Amino acid sequence: MARIIAVANQKGGVGKTTTAVNLAAALARMPRKVLLVDLDPQGNATMGSGVEKRELETSVCEVLLGENTAAEAIVRTAEDFDLLPGNIDLTAAEIRLMAADGRERQLAHALAPVAGDYDFVIIDCPPALSLLTLNALTAADSVIVPMQCEYYALEGISALLDTIAAIRESLNPRLEIEGVLRTMFDVRNNLANAVSAELTEHFGEQVFRTIVPRNVRLAEAPSHGQSIVGYDKASRGGIAYLGLAGELLRRQRERDRRAAPGEPRTDPETAA
């Protein structure tokens, strides 16, 4: 069964979609079977994956409304990951979902039949704590929180953490923080370094060691309908997201090892 990871931050412009697309592409290179879900009405993850959002016949909108299955809407990208695309129709879907029974669980129900086909499902959330984001967090096992190291980002993350705690109590007890990802980082910025240190002090090992720098090639890639891994994997941005994928896989291996029943324990003093 796939590990479902929501990429969420109610603050816009923090590299959320960039992270979702590039993490999906990097994991596909590992290689892992990956599904990227574009749950943002802007449809930027869809465009950044090389799919024209204006020409979609079926999208995640119809899937959420129960008019099509996820399998019918999924498309294959040129970078070897699958995409459940989204566009502006999601705005109308969100309004229609308001009156639906079990509206917070529509995405979870839709993903259940296909999740077994993948190692990872990455969900790109809209920049708001909306019903769409609520659906993503209810369906997810964990959350990656991309954030810039600036003063207002620290305030914004507290609201998201409160939301995650509330969802864990009422809708999804398994939900956890996968990690906090520092994005658009400039080592020459004293405030960024100070905020980064504060994040590490507060969240400890939940902060990814990988830091995504400000990088021109990373900004250029979406205009070519590519991830940074497909566009220029040797760039600083490409190296960062490949590193993030590797870090995520290491965490998953540790998680699997802890969950394995009856695994023999090795005494470090007697191990050869």
NUDO-480428 format. One line per field, with one value per residue (C-alpha): residue number from 0; residue in three letters; x, y, z. Coordinates in nm, 4 decimals, padded with zeros to 6 digits. Each point is the difference from the previous one (the first is absolute). Example, Ala and Ser with C-alpha at 12.3 -4.5 7.8 and 13.67 -1.06 7.14 Angstrom:
# residues 2
i = (0  1)
aa = (ALA  SER)
c1 = (01.2300  00.1370)
c2 = (-00.4500  00.3440)
c3 = (00.7800  -00.0660)
# end
This chain:
# residues 272
i = (0  1  2  3  4  5  6  7  8  9  10  11  12  13  14  15  16  17  18  19  20  21  22  23  24  25  26  27  28  29  30  31  32  33  34  35  36  37  38  39  40  41  42  43  44  45  46  47  48  49  50  51  52  53  54  55  56  57  58  59  60  61  62  63  64  65  66  67  68  69  70  71  72  73  74  75  76  77  78  79  80  81  82  83  84  85  86  87  88  89  90  91  92  93  94  95  96  97  98  99  100  101  102  103  104  105  106  107  108  109  110  111  112  113  114  115  116  117  118  119  120  121  122  123  124  125  126  127  128  129  130  131  132  133  134  135  136  137  138  139  140  141  142  143  144  145  146  147  148  149  150  151  152  153  154  155  156  157  158  159  160  161  162  163  164  165  166  167  168  169  170  171  172  173  174  175  176  177  178  179  180  181  182  183  184  185  186  187  188  189  190  191  192  193  194  195  196  197  198  199  200  201  202  203  204  205  206  207  208  209  210  211  212  213  214  215  216  217  218  219  220  221  222  223  224  225  226  227  228  229  230  231  232  233  234  235  236  237  238  239  240  241  242  243  244  245  246  247  248  249  250  251  252  253  254  255  256  257  258  259  260  261  262  263  264  265  266  267  268  269  270  271)
aa = (MET  ALA  ARG  ILE  ILE  ALA  VAL  ALA  ASN  GLN  LYS  GLY  GLY  VAL  GLY  LYS  THR  THR  THR  ALA  VAL  ASN  LEU  ALA  ALA  ALA  LEU  ALA  ARG  MET  PRO  ARG  LYS  VAL  LEU  LEU  VAL  ASP  LEU  ASP  PRO  GLN  GLY  ASN  ALA  THR  MET  GLY  SER  GLY  VAL  GLU  LYS  ARG  GLU  LEU  GLU  THR  SER  VAL  CYS  GLU  VAL  LEU  LEU  GLY  GLU  ASN  THR  ALA  ALA  GLU  ALA  ILE  VAL  ARG  THR  ALA  GLU  ASP  PHE  ASP  LEU  LEU  PRO  GLY  ASN  ILE  ASP  LEU  THR  ALA  ALA  GLU  ILE  ARG  LEU  MET  ALA  ALA  ASP  GLY  ARG  GLU  ARG  GLN  LEU  ALA  HIS  ALA  LEU  ALA  PRO  VAL  ALA  GLY  ASP  TYR  ASP  PHE  VAL  ILE  ILE  ASP  CYS  PRO  PRO  ALA  LEU  SER  LEU  LEU  THR  LEU  ASN  ALA  LEU  THR  ALA  ALA  ASP  SER  VAL  ILE  VAL  PRO  MET  GLN  CYS  GLU  TYR  TYR  ALA  LEU  GLU  GLY  ILE  SER  ALA  LEU  LEU  ASP  THR  ILE  ALA  ALA  ILE  ARG  GLU  SER  LEU  ASN  PRO  ARG  LEU  GLU  ILE  GLU  GLY  VAL  LEU  ARG  THR  MET  PHE  ASP  VAL  ARG  ASN  ASN  LEU  ALA  ASN  ALA  VAL  SER  ALA  GLU  LEU  THR  GLU  HIS  PHE  GLY  GLU  GLN  VAL  PHE  ARG  THR  ILE  VAL  PRO  ARG  ASN  VAL  ARG  LEU  ALA  GLU  ALA  PRO  SER  HIS  GLY  GLN  SER  ILE  VAL  GLY  TYR  ASP  LYS  ALA  SER  ARG  GLY  GLY  ILE  ALA  TYR  LEU  GLY  LEU  ALA  GLY  GLU  LEU  LEU  ARG  ARG  GLN  ARG  GLU  ARG  ASP  ARG  ARG  ALA  ALA  PRO  GLY  GLU  PRO  ARG  THR  ASP  PRO  GLU  THR  ALA  ALA)
c1 = (00.0000  00.1260  00.1166  -00.2216  00.1727  -00.1707  00.2161  -00.1722  00.0440  -00.2795  00.2522  00.0488  00.3313  00.2006  00.0913  -00.2858  -00.0827  00.3694  00.0597  -00.2914  00.0984  00.3728  -00.0328  -00.2291  00.2499  00.2968  -00.1700  -00.0890  00.3720  00.0882  -00.2057  -00.3274  -00.3585  -00.1425  -00.3371  -00.0147  -00.3423  -00.0580  -00.2589  00.0662  -00.2511  00.2917  00.1095  00.3684  00.1125  -00.1852  00.1698  00.3363  -00.0359  -00.0403  -00.3798  -00.2218  -00.2571  -00.2369  -00.0403  -00.0939  -00.3074  00.0114  00.1721  00.0093  -00.3126  -00.2179  00.1704  -00.0858  -00.3601  -00.0291  -00.0575  00.3177  00.2416  00.3587  00.1186  -00.2003  00.1559  00.3651  00.2445  00.3609  00.2632  00.3190  00.2033  -00.1309  -00.2453  -00.3782  -00.2092  -00.3545  -00.0327  -00.1861  -00.1192  -00.2350  -00.2968  00.1131  -00.1448  -00.3479  00.0593  00.0839  -00.3265  -00.2025  00.1765  -00.1095  -00.3427  00.1238  -00.0058  00.3506  00.1406  00.3389  00.0561  -00.0757  00.3672  00.0810  -00.2822  00.1099  00.3644  -00.0703  -00.0453  00.3267  00.2310  00.1205  00.1524  00.2507  00.2817  -00.0772  -00.2962  00.0967  -00.2856  00.0551  -00.2371  -00.1363  00.1508  -00.2888  -00.1462  -00.3028  -00.2256  00.2391  00.2932  -00.2161  -00.0636  00.3722  00.0867  -00.2769  00.1323  00.3687  00.2330  00.2245  00.0644  00.3035  00.0005  00.2106  00.0849  00.2257  00.2182  -00.1580  -00.1810  -00.3602  00.0566  00.0419  -00.3396  -00.1666  00.1287  -00.1658  -00.3458  00.0781  00.1233  -00.3232  -00.1978  00.2065  -00.0586  -00.3758  -00.0176  00.1985  -00.2531  -00.3170  00.0594  00.3401  00.1841  00.2928  00.0915  00.3500  00.2520  00.2357  00.2285  00.0543  00.1855  00.1965  -00.0480  00.1343  00.2836  00.2703  00.2982  00.1051  -00.3202  00.0523  -00.3735  -00.0323  00.2818  -00.1558  -00.3447  00.1592  00.1720  -00.3259  -00.1824  00.2624  -00.0130  -00.3804  -00.0623  00.3265  00.0227  -00.3283  00.1910  00.1392  00.3758  -00.0495  -00.0216  -00.1386  00.1942  -00.1118  00.0868  -00.0667  -00.0210  -00.2610  -00.2106  00.0397  -00.1029  -00.3817  -00.0088  00.1304  -00.2587  00.2737  00.1202  00.3484  00.1052  -00.0983  00.1143  00.3392  00.0585  00.3612  -00.1129  -00.0034  -00.3792  00.0148  00.2562  -00.2127  -00.3180  00.1819  00.1474  -00.3455  -00.1305  00.2931  -00.0648  -00.3688  00.0865  00.2402  -00.2746  -00.2381  00.2517  00.0412  -00.3779  -00.0362  00.2777  -00.1656  -00.3331  00.1385  -00.1254  00.2488  00.3054  00.3094  00.1736  00.3751  00.2067  00.2496  00.2584  -00.0031  -00.0540  00.3043)
c2 = (00.0000  00.3460  00.2534  00.3025  00.3333  00.3386  00.3007  00.2796  00.3547  00.2545  00.2707  00.0410  00.0356  -00.2322  -00.2610  -00.2387  -00.0943  00.0049  -00.2507  -00.2255  -00.0224  -00.0355  -00.2505  -00.2137  00.0113  -00.0696  -00.2998  -00.1336  00.0055  -00.2120  -00.1842  -00.0024  -00.0124  00.3452  00.1687  00.3811  00.1459  00.3638  00.1250  00.3705  00.1811  00.1919  -00.3251  00.0905  -00.3516  -00.1259  00.2532  -00.0581  -00.3705  00.0730  -00.0425  00.2757  00.0793  00.1749  -00.3116  -00.2479  -00.2104  -00.1587  00.1370  -00.0375  00.2197  -00.2743  -00.2551  00.1927  00.0376  -00.3731  00.0473  -00.1909  -00.2323  00.0977  -00.2683  00.1652  00.3423  -00.0956  00.0848  -00.1072  00.2728  00.0081  -00.0301  -00.3425  00.0974  00.0008  00.3133  00.0535  00.3452  00.3050  00.3364  00.2875  -00.2411  -00.0903  00.3284  -00.1092  -00.3475  00.1436  00.1967  -00.3080  -00.2104  00.2351  -00.1654  -00.3584  -00.2599  -00.0999  00.2880  -00.0151  -00.3610  00.0251  -00.0078  -00.2864  -00.2078  00.0860  -00.0944  -00.3274  -00.2141  00.1198  00.0577  -00.3595  00.0614  00.2528  00.0388  00.3682  00.2295  00.3689  00.2524  00.3639  00.2039  00.3485  00.2905  00.0142  -00.2084  -00.0765  -00.3023  -00.1208  00.0150  -00.1710  -00.2831  -00.0345  -00.0116  -00.2516  -00.2276  00.0398  -00.1962  00.3015  00.3619  00.1727  00.3694  00.2119  00.3400  00.2942  00.0974  00.3371  00.1518  -00.0342  -00.3632  -00.0882  00.1489  -00.1799  -00.3426  00.0145  00.0205  -00.3019  -00.1965  00.0796  -00.1271  -00.3194  -00.0619  00.0535  -00.2373  -00.2611  00.0137  -00.0060  -00.1384  -00.1632  -00.1290  -00.1320  00.3438  00.1142  00.2602  -00.1565  00.2978  00.3733  00.0944  00.3231  00.1443  00.2945  00.0196  00.2650  -00.0704  00.3668  00.1097  00.0356  -00.0183  -00.3219  -00.1565  00.1131  -00.1375  -00.3234  -00.0443  00.0698  -00.2583  -00.2625  00.0786  -00.0262  -00.2952  -00.1902  -00.3022  00.0913  00.2660  -00.1552  00.0255  00.0836  00.3745  00.1216  00.3082  00.2892  -00.1211  00.1452  -00.3414  -00.1075  00.3017  -00.0628  -00.3672  00.0453  00.2238  -00.3011  -00.2346  -00.1883  -00.0699  00.1177  -00.3667  -00.0200  00.3516  00.0179  -00.2615  00.1171  00.3474  00.0954  -00.0332  -00.3407  -00.1281  00.1291  -00.1799  -00.3236  00.0317  00.0569  -00.3145  -00.1976  00.1357  -00.0903  -00.3555  -00.0369  00.1096  -00.2504  -00.2826  00.0898  00.0077  -00.3396  -00.1450  00.1156  -00.1410  -00.3401  -00.2662  -00.2392  00.1670  -00.1234  00.2697  00.0267  00.0797  00.2659  -00.1275  -00.3524  00.0821  -00.0782)
c3 = (00.0000  -00.0886  00.2530  -00.0621  00.0620  -00.0144  -00.0835  00.1871  00.1205  00.0090  -00.0887  -00.3746  -00.1803  00.2229  -00.2631  00.0724  -00.3607  -00.0905  00.2786  -00.0966  -00.3680  00.0541  00.2832  -00.2179  -00.2868  00.2280  00.1633  -00.3458  -00.0826  00.3041  -00.1447  00.1913  -00.1223  00.0617  -00.0401  00.0178  00.0849  -00.0983  00.2486  -00.0649  -00.2269  -00.1518  -00.1659  00.0196  00.0901  -00.3077  -00.2281  00.1667  -00.0773  -00.3715  -00.0158  -00.1434  00.2693  -00.2436  -00.2144  00.2713  -00.0673  00.3443  00.3079  00.3774  00.0049  -00.1506  00.2238  00.3170  -00.1134  -00.0711  -00.3732  -00.0966  00.1754  00.0708  -00.2430  -00.2794  00.0649  00.0579  -00.2799  -00.0496  -00.0152  -00.2033  00.3217  00.0999  00.2713  -00.0191  00.0408  00.1209  -00.1599  00.1228  -00.1288  00.0813  00.0064  00.3519  00.1232  -00.1087  00.1396  00.3397  00.0069  -00.0967  00.2611  00.2787  00.0087  -00.0430  00.2761  00.1048  -00.2034  00.1787  -00.1116  -00.3724  -00.1035  00.2375  -00.1485  -00.3549  00.0573  00.1825  -00.3163  -00.1615  00.2982  -00.0098  -00.3440  00.1364  00.2491  00.0579  -00.0606  00.0165  00.0374  -00.0940  00.2198  -00.0681  00.1994  00.2477  00.2807  -00.2172  -00.0514  -00.2699  00.2428  00.2617  -00.2481  -00.0619  00.3704  00.0694  -00.2765  00.0885  00.2227  00.0469  -00.0942  -00.1480  00.0902  -00.2394  00.1399  -00.0602  00.2914  00.0709  00.2972  -00.1215  -00.0945  00.3667  00.0775  -00.2905  00.0905  00.3424  -00.1609  -00.2164  00.3002  00.1846  -00.3002  -00.0178  00.3709  -00.0398  -00.2978  00.1904  00.2829  -00.2109  -00.3495  -00.0486  00.3091  -00.2062  -00.1396  00.0898  -00.1093  -00.2527  00.0207  -00.0338  -00.3187  -00.0240  -00.3496  -00.2035  00.2494  -00.0254  00.2259  -00.0258  00.1746  00.3756  00.0748  -00.2018  00.1989  00.3286  -00.0916  -00.1219  00.3358  00.1829  -00.2125  00.0748  00.3711  00.0081  -00.2365  00.0374  -00.2288  -00.1666  -00.1957  -00.3179  -00.0286  -00.3658  -00.0657  -00.3331  -00.1138  -00.2140  -00.3478  -00.3459  -00.1680  00.2557  -00.0914  -00.3738  -00.0032  00.0272  -00.3088  -00.1938  00.1519  00.1819  00.3493  00.0913  -00.0113  -00.3669  -00.0869  00.1748  00.2671  00.0471  00.1089  00.3666  00.0004  -00.1671  00.2477  00.2885  -00.1079  -00.0771  00.3487  00.1473  -00.1717  00.1401  00.3476  -00.0267  -00.1044  00.2924  00.2376  -00.1582  00.0404  00.3681  00.0415  -00.1683  00.2138  00.3216  -00.1138  -00.1029  00.2458  00.1538  -00.1437  00.1875  00.2011  -00.0286  00.3065  -00.1150  00.2505  -00.1437  -00.3681  -00.2069)
# end
